[in-house]
Amino acid sequence: MFPWLRRLFARRSVPQLPTIATDVTGFTLTVERVSRAYPWASVSRVAAVKQDLHSHDRIVLLIEVRRSGSEVLTLPEDCPGFAGLFGPMEQALGIDPSWYLEIMTPAFEATPTVLYLREPDAQTETDQCSR
């Protein structure tokens, strides 16, 4: 068979979802045996979005973290360990876990919701203004 024909009919690989583990210090994402830790103190914003996938809905968390720059993590609810984020986020960030039921209520309607937004640090603002 021709190589181009094989590529045409080859299955496209779906990116593997991260496994989420949490503790009091933060959360860890593991993909293909590579883990990366994110402390709660590095989380600057958390938003939730409901995606309409035509046959069903899916909740996605968008977590903005500041480490060496800014990074937005996209964590769909089908990630192993997703539900384990609720309790630690409530304790560390003060996020009420009832958001999940509220965002699911409207059927097939996108409802982006900001769950957490860290107040800017006064020292950070002073440093940025002096530059």
FIDO-724885 format. One line per 2 residues: for each residue x, z, y of C-alpha. Coordinates in nm, 3 decimals, padded with zeros to 5 digits. Each point is the difference from the previous one (the first is absolute). Example, Ala and Ser with C-alpha at 12.3 -4.5 7.8 and 13.67 -1.06 7.14 Angstrom:
01.230 00.780 -00.450 ~ 00.137 -00.066 00.344
This chain:
00.000 00.000 00.000 ~ 00.122 -00.073 00.350
00.139 00.302 00.189 ~ -00.223 -00.063 00.301
-00.306 -00.011 -00.225 ~ 00.099 00.329 -00.163
00.037 00.160 00.343 ~ -00.340 -00.137 00.100
-00.172 00.162 -00.297 ~ 00.212 00.314 -00.006
-00.175 00.325 00.080 ~ 00.078 00.137 00.340
00.134 00.350 -00.025 ~ -00.198 00.268 00.177
00.213 00.254 00.185 ~ 00.011 00.330 -00.183
-00.179 00.288 00.170 ~ 00.204 00.308 00.083
-00.056 00.327 -00.181 ~ -00.064 00.283 00.246
00.123 00.356 -00.051 ~ -00.055 00.275 00.256
00.118 00.351 00.072 ~ 00.008 00.237 00.299
00.298 -00.181 00.155 ~ -00.140 -00.354 -00.014
-00.073 -00.284 -00.239 ~ 00.207 -00.234 -00.214
-00.074 -00.363 -00.084 ~ 00.146 -00.142 -00.320
00.006 -00.372 -00.078 ~ 00.183 -00.129 -00.307
00.202 00.322 -00.043 ~ 00.111 00.002 00.365
-00.128 00.301 00.195 ~ -00.009 00.061 00.372
-00.099 00.334 00.156 ~ -00.193 00.036 00.326
-00.019 00.346 00.158 ~ -00.330 00.098 00.165
00.192 00.052 00.326 ~ 00.080 -00.374 00.008
-00.370 -00.100 -00.010 ~ -00.113 -00.105 00.347
-00.336 -00.160 -00.081 ~ -00.242 -00.036 -00.289
-00.289 -00.247 00.001 ~ -00.247 -00.100 -00.270
-00.160 -00.341 -00.044 ~ -00.264 -00.117 -00.243
00.070 -00.352 -00.127 ~ -00.274 -00.227 -00.125
00.135 -00.173 -00.312 ~ -00.331 -00.186 -00.055
-00.065 00.159 -00.340 ~ 00.078 00.354 00.112
00.140 00.205 00.287 ~ 00.343 00.162 00.014
00.126 00.278 00.227 ~ 00.351 -00.044 00.138
00.208 00.262 00.182 ~ 00.237 -00.124 00.268
00.265 00.266 00.055 ~ 00.242 -00.048 00.287
00.328 00.184 -00.052 ~ 00.294 00.033 00.234
00.338 00.023 -00.162 ~ 00.259 -00.253 00.106
-00.256 -00.196 00.199 ~ -00.370 -00.029 -00.068
-00.147 -00.102 -00.334 ~ -00.364 -00.041 -00.106
-00.076 00.076 -00.364 ~ -00.305 -00.167 -00.153
-00.144 00.208 -00.283 ~ -00.315 -00.132 -00.171
-00.220 00.243 -00.190 ~ 00.096 -00.155 -00.333
00.356 00.136 00.030 ~ 00.067 00.262 -00.266
-00.004 00.338 00.174 ~ -00.209 -00.115 00.301
-00.257 00.282 -00.034 ~ 00.288 00.248 -00.012
00.069 -00.073 00.368 ~ -00.322 00.165 00.121
00.090 00.369 -00.044 ~ 00.358 -00.023 00.130
-00.110 -00.214 00.300 ~ -00.261 00.261 00.080
00.256 00.283 -00.014 ~ 00.294 -00.174 00.170
-00.180 -00.220 00.256 ~ -00.340 00.168 00.038
-00.194 -00.304 -00.127 ~ -00.349 00.088 -00.122
-00.047 -00.161 -00.346 ~ -00.365 -00.089 00.073
00.123 -00.323 00.166 ~ 00.000 -00.169 -00.341
-00.374 00.043 -00.050 ~ -00.074 -00.093 00.361
00.195 -00.325 -00.014 ~ -00.165 -00.097 -00.331
-00.359 00.048 00.127 ~ -00.059 -00.337 00.170
-00.009 -00.261 -00.276 ~ 00.226 -00.302 00.052
00.082 00.087 00.358 ~ 00.352 00.034 00.136
00.034 00.343 00.157 ~ 00.354 00.061 00.125
00.042 00.370 00.073 ~ 00.301 00.182 00.148
00.041 00.319 -00.200 ~ 00.312 00.144 00.164
00.206 -00.072 00.309 ~ 00.306 00.211 00.078
00.028 00.107 00.361 ~ 00.315 -00.137 00.165
00.282 00.250 00.011 ~ 00.079 00.108 00.361
00.375 -00.018 -00.068 ~ -00.033 -00.353 -00.145
-00.193 -00.116 00.309 ~ 00.267 00.147 00.229
00.275 -00.175 -00.195 ~ -00.182 -00.335 00.017
-00.069 00.031 00.372 ~ 00.364 00.072 00.080
00.115 -00.324 -00.166
